[in-house]
Amino acid sequence: MRSARLACTAWLLLPLMATGAETALFNGTAVARSGEVLYTERHEVTGRCGNGYWVPEQHRVDYRKPDSDAAFATKTLDYPSGLLLPEMIFRQPDFSEVMKVTLDSNQVSIKWTTPSGNNKTFELAIPDRLVIDAGFDHFIRAHWERLTGGNSARFRFLGPTRGEHYGFVAEPANTGDFEARHEFRIRPDGLVTRFLVDPIYLGYDDEGFLTDFSGLTNIRKNRDRNFTAHIRYNQQNSPPCPLLP
């Protein structure tokens, strides 16, 4: 068991010798509590099979309104420092917002053009167990055996608009809201943040594919608030090798 956990950690944090780039495609539909479709997502993930498992190298997301084929927002993720720590560029032109997250040695740099037109820059050291943006999805798979066995896993999650990271816990859940085979909850770990930040809920199938996300999204409803939604995902073109280590 110990050797398996160490191998999993290495898979997440270190580059792998792999060949044969492939592209996986999946879509998401974000739905409000009222049942209104807010927007859709198109995900294109380029990666390789490393040690027999799927290793993403770049991930692009196009966000589209239900009645349009044009993207109103985009996000790109690159994984030079491992799957938990992607570098990110997020653009939401309707609000003139741009967010860039880069890594250099043991430091995270954040450059954010806010909806009000201000430019903010943050730099902070990378703590142990840091997770950035969609790295939470890979964190769940890295701790799959632990979480599906009824246990929890703690990590630090980057809040780029605050220039800080916060403690979170991933744990099993059973909301009954998803048709997923496995449900997990990600909630704040601190006493103060528990009152300020609502948990998010995730659904997965047996192969480790994210089928459901329910909670606060990164898409703005207005200048001050983001949408809260249930996003359902479906695969259009599966990776050529397993997702789970």
MARVEXMI-895998 format. One record per residue (C-alpha): residue in three letters; y, z, x. Coordinates in steps of 0.05 Angstrom, whole numbers, plus 5000, padded with zeros to 4 digits. Last residue first. Layout:
ALAYZX
...
//
This chain:
PRO510947804927
LEU512647574856
LEU516046904844
PRO509746484856
CYS510045774885
PRO512545094862
PRO518545394826
SER518645234751
ASN522544654721
GLN525844764654
GLN524845514652
ASN527745914594
TYR532946464593
ARG535646874535
ILE542547204546
HIS544347784500
ALA551847874504
THR557748304523
PHE563647854539
ASN568748064590
ARG575348424577
ASP582448444602
ARG584547714611
ASN580447494551
LYS573147404533
ARG571547334607
ILE564747134633
ASN561447604683
THR556947914630
LEU556448614602
GLY549748764571
SER543048444551
PHE539247994599
ASP532747664577
THR527247214605
LEU527647374680
PHE521347084711
GLY516747584745
GLU510147224730
ASP508347714674
ASP514747554636
TYR521147934646
GLY526448274602
LEU532648624626
TYR537349144596
ILE544249324621
PRO546950034621
ASP554050184598
VAL559250364651
LEU564650894643
PHE560951504619
ARG555051404666
THR560151244721
VAL562551964722
LEU555752304728
GLY553251794779
ASP546751394774
PRO549350814732
ARG544050464690
ILE539349874699
ARG534149844645
PHE527449484648
GLU523049124598
HIS516348774611
ARG512548274569
ALA518948004538
GLU519847914463
PHE526148314469
ASP529748814425
GLY523949314424
THR528049764468
ASN522449994514
ALA525150124583
PRO522450194654
GLU527450404708
ALA532750124754
VAL537750644777
PHE544850524800
GLY549550814853
TYR556250484862
HIS559550004911
GLU566949894921
GLY572249344924
ARG573949474852
THR573548744828
PRO567348664873
GLY563249224843
LEU557349204891
PHE551049554869
ARG547750114908
PHE540250224896
ARG535250694863
ALA528250534839
SER524650834779
ASN517250944762
GLY512950734703
GLY507850304740
THR511549674719
LEU517349944760
ARG513450114823
GLU509249484823
TRP515449054811
HIS519849374864
ALA521448714901
ARG521448364834
ILE526848824806
PHE530948764870
HIS530448004865
ASP533848024797
PHE538948534822
GLY540848044877
ALA544347654822
ASP550848014840
ILE550248404906
VAL545148954920
LEU546149494973
ARG540049914991
ASP543150215054
PRO550650145058
ILE554349505079
ALA561249695106
LEU567249515065
GLU572748985063
PHE577148845003
THR582348314990
LYS586548214928
ASN590747614908
ASN594747684844
GLY595147124793
SER594447534730
PRO587347284721
THR585747564790
THR584847174855
TRP579447574890
LYS577447574964
ILE571748044981
SER568948165051
VAL562448545061
GLN561048835130
ASN554948975173
SER554948295209
ASP559447855168
LEU558147785094
THR562047375043
VAL564247494970
LYS569147004939
MET572047104869
VAL576746594837
GLU580446684771
SER585546204743
PHE583746474674
ASP581145804646
PRO579245634717
GLN573446134721
ARG570746054792
PHE565446474826
ILE563646394900
MET558146844925
GLU554447074987
PRO547747354968
LEU545548044990
LEU538948244956
LEU535647574972
GLY536847615047
SER542747535095
PRO543646775092
TYR542546765016
ASP547646304984
LEU550146384912
THR554545894874
LYS558146044809
THR561645584760
ALA566245644700
PHE568545184643
ALA562944694658
ALA563144044619
ASP557443864571
SER561444154512
ASP560244414442
PRO556545064461
LYS561445224518
ARG558645124587
TYR557445564647
ASP554645204709
VAL550545634756
ARG548545444827
HIS543445804870
GLN542245674943
GLU536645884990
PRO531546154942
VAL524846394971
TRP518746274926
TYR512346574953
GLY506546324995
ASN509046595062
GLY515446205049
CYS515545684994
ARG522445374995
GLY529045394958
THR534145054915
VAL535945394849
GLU539545024793
HIS541645454735
ARG545045184672
GLU548345714630
THR550445684557
TYR556345974520
LEU558346444463
VAL552846294412
GLU554646714352
GLY549147174328
SER553947744310
ARG551348134369
ALA553847574414
VAL549047044442
ALA548846774513
THR543946194522
GLY540746104590
ASN537645514625
PHE532645424682
LEU531644934739
ALA527644994804
THR529044544863
GLU524544454924
ALA525644465000
GLY519244335039
THR518444805097
ALA518345555110
MET519146045167
LEU522346625132
PRO529246935142
LEU529347695137
LEU531548185082
LEU527448025021
TRP520947805053
ALA521448375103
THR521948875047
CYS515848585013
ALA511848615078
LEU513749345086
ARG511449495015
ALA504849145027
SER503749525092
ARG504950185055
MET500050005000
//
